[in-house]
């Protein structure tokens, strides 16, 4: 044992003994240290046990570099299972700086195979980055050829690119996808959630500089393919409608022609053609026609344009403006003044309200005075006295004005709303335009009179078609649509889409009367050119002015349904700014006649008694 | 004390020889080299083409240090008495030399001196720590009973201050300055019979620190590089890109280690994610690879090492020997505790190496020389019944 403390000091201070308090203090120092160590152990336990997961996940994120694997986008199919939008395999060529061995050889091969300038390739190959993309959307053969060189540091990843086998067909309905395979227009964007699938990932563990750490291997999360979208489009009907529309556009030198073919009972759209269409495989191409139109609008006096020079000179905004014009779906994105086809609505409202019957008589002196305004009939000499059947057959404006005035603003407006004209149709395409209508409190007799024969307000073509369908199909307002179901390509699991149907828009009696009246229009009235031998067709023609008025340009249209006694198909053809003869009955009606001659047998709709139709021909 | 008998290594042994101390010390050194290799081989290979670059340098330093330690342990520790004042002035001169062309800049600070031996630079702060331990041990003994008076306390407190201020201001090394002060405080605490002064001093330091933190947190009066570190300390994830980078990377390493660790050599964070992974941040790599278990073992070994030294100090033949050992205890304990505190973000980030384990030639050589003092003191313990 050591000596006890002594108070007495020894001469050599440096050899003096430790005192008792020194030992106590040294021991205190030790226990303080032990205490601090215990506390630090607690800190460590907190991080390594309770926060371990949090930090481990964060660290994992930091260590992993991910490369995504695109999921195959779902196809878009027509009602018979034919593919309208598909995927094709393309390659993305990239270089990994750290893995390249022969830099010059890599540059040479990539320049040659990818047809790129040396400067462009060199810049990317010599850039110090973990992975540099050289070119994407390289076709598979080229990708395979590059792979065969077996160059270290060159990666060829396979990828999918959207491919539209029918190029222009239903372009404005189908839409297209962007560089990342995301929907940009039409059904592609509307059904994005079903079509897109889920990206997969290749996770590679790397060090801080992005170099792969071999021992960690890679983790692969497989992509989930998108679902196929089965649409109501019928490739044959769509093709034929597009053909007819193109023909009409060319012969009538029209700005554009649209045709919609719809199932009158459930709202399935069989075709929606809007010519000029655009090539879905080259959606960003500014076509000559579109460019000319654009230039004409800019400088109306000029005659000839140097298109190549003008194309170069386009600013980004101008290009986008032209493209937006090219991509517009006129049936849905644009509104127009429907004109006489809207008399279907006025007639149905009149019948519903009981202010008119087919036997009611009207007289037309060629004009009608509303307040102090004189509204002319298209037949300036007047139709004279006629019953309601003939008023609609003749599309007599004064008679419909009279009918509108009988209803009055409030009641008319009520029917306008009841028929669903103020709501959107709910079609499954983006950007549907709403109705542009007077406010009820702003409507006087003059406004009411013009609305009665389809002027002074605007609706979309699809809105008109949908409303007409609900009037003739027994009073059910259907939702026009393309999407029928989404099908999982692997499991076959289906998601069937439901669309609301609002019944009781008009009574069954009114609907029946309307079918009779509109059949009379086609069999004996202004829609004669729309008659199809062997079928009972109901319909209504229209010729409206383009807005703003006074340009001497017209929109001719014809709306027709078949069979007239139990409508299955309802269609509308709209010719925008035809040259020469512009009456809907003369130029639009024949389009639907030709269409029906072909598609009614194709759809298996039974012919009506031959004799009776022959008899009804005038 | 019966445990001393057990450790005597036989009844006939004349000198006290602490086997536990030796084992723990050699284990820490060997383990340190293993961890330096594990933590640095990847970056060393990328930078120098030699995976063992840091290991080799540390190995040479460790061997030199061990030789020095053994030599020092055989020199009676009273031999060093006369060098106390000389050592004090030597450290002043060495610190000033940093400002001359002999100074070497590294990691953005001028803290090293050329030694003439290629690849080995001397950090004057390390010399100051040894010199200060020696100087204070002598000072305490020379003061005799005046340590009890306030004047004596102030003299002891005043001795390390100039050195600490020079280390802070001239070599821009606040952490080493604080360590010198902390070692001195441990020695003064042991030397002085008083408690009140230390409790007040401790409370004062804590109050000042809290006040400073609050001031930095709530005002912009003290903006600058150090206050930024304190902000980052309070919320390291707020600045993942910049100042908080190292702290966050250390926490990622510690957290992802879990209880059992990823296994030796399996650290991800050492793959150039965590700067200074073989140096000040090596403890976090230990945590990542060996888990809470390994980290606790290392802390435990430090406690054992200190405990052995506490026993030597308490049995030292005289006050000078005891004070010398207390100084070494202070040095090792303060650095180990502060290093682990930094790595776990318990205190703001500042560069403090982990004794015997972190990469650093000067540090390991001077630490081993200090252990040499301790062993020399131990050798002069005589057994009496």
Interface residues (C-beta under 8 A of the other chain):
Chain A: X1 X2 X9 X13 X14 X15 X16 X17 X18 X19 X21 X22 X23 X25 X26 X27 X28 X29 X30 X33 X34 X36 X37 X40 X41 X43 X44 X45 X47 X48 X49 X51 X52 X53 X54 X55 X56 X58 X59 X60 X62 X63 X205 X207 X208 X209 X213 X216
Chain B: X1 X42 X78 X81 X138 X141 X142 X143 X144 X145 X186 X189 X190 X191 X193 X251 X252 X253 X254 X255 X256 X257 X258 X259 X268 X269 X271 X272 X273 X287 X291 X292 X295 X296 X299 X302 X303 X306 X307 X310 X313 X314 X315 X316 X317 X318 X319 X320 X322 X326 X329 X330 X333 X337 X340 X341 X344 X346 X384 X385
